[in-house]
Amino acid sequence: MKKRLFSTEFKVGLTVVIATFILVYGIIWGKGYSLKTHKHQLQLVFDNIGGMVPGDPVTVNGVKEGKVVNIDWKGRDVLVTIELDDRVKLYEDATFTIISAELLAGMKVEIFPGRSERRLNLAKQPFRGKYGGRIVDVGLTIDKLAQDMSALTFRLDTTTALINSLLRTGQLQENITSTLENLNAISAGFASLPDTLSETLTQLNAAIRNVNRLINENRQPVASSLKEIESMGKNINQLTQNLNKTLKEIQTQRGTLGKVMYDSTLYNNLNKTLLTVDSLANRLRKKGLKLSIF
């Protein structure tokens, strides 16, 4: 009796389990769900990860699609390896940002898949990401801003005290009054400037007209003088060339003048001739000139 009852209960339980399995499988099949998920790994490089640890979530447009699986060093940067579902499609303008996952703790990698038409080339890994900051970083920034505001408030107080001191002594009013008086004097000087400026421009125009008239009246003589100066320059240039040629002939002992200056034989002959002429002249002075025609 007990054996048959156990057999019936077993059959009923098995039937319920099979029916439940068929129902769940039918729902999953009808909705198009897949129990098998395909994931791939992606390497990202950051200059700062803000305390991220393996296991932190990876979201795509706010939807969780993976997690951080490993963190390592790559030179001076941090290499983060994430695991991402294959159904996520990334494009060339995709961005990777580390931000706070919760208000007080936890970090996550937020991915913007991009709007480009071209798919991201996964062979170019690792991809460069950026650090978006934490809530704690915002607090530190606010603290630094508060310090700057405190320093600015101190400077404003010092400036206000200095202005109050000047107002009490009356020096500031005197300086302002003196400055305004100087401005009034300058304005008065500028008021009479237009008449003087107009007169100066009139005189300048008259001088320009006189210069133009003088140029027009003497255009022909000036042109003739320029031509004469040009001709004179050519003659001077020719004379210079001739002198240079003569000096070269003298230096190279060519020509009569060069031989006279550098040939010692000609010099000696001239010297002997001069001595002979001098002796003949002395003889003529002493004895006279005797000529016998017949």
Secondary structure, DSSP 8 states (H G I E B T S, - for coil): -HHHHHHHHHHHHHHHHHHHHHHHHHHHHHHT--S---EEEEEEEES--TT--TT-EEEETTEEEEEEEEEEEETTEEEEEEEEETT---BTT-EEEEEESSSSS-EEEEEE--S-SSB--GGG-SEE-EEEE-HHHHHHHHHHHHHHHHHHHHHHHHHHHHHHHHHHHTHHHHHHHHHHHHHHHHHHHHHTHHHHHHHHHHHHHHHHHHHHHHHHHTHHHHHHHHHHHHHHHHHHHHHHHHHHHHHHHHHTT-HHHHHHHH-HHHHHHHHHHHHHHHHHHHHHHHH-------
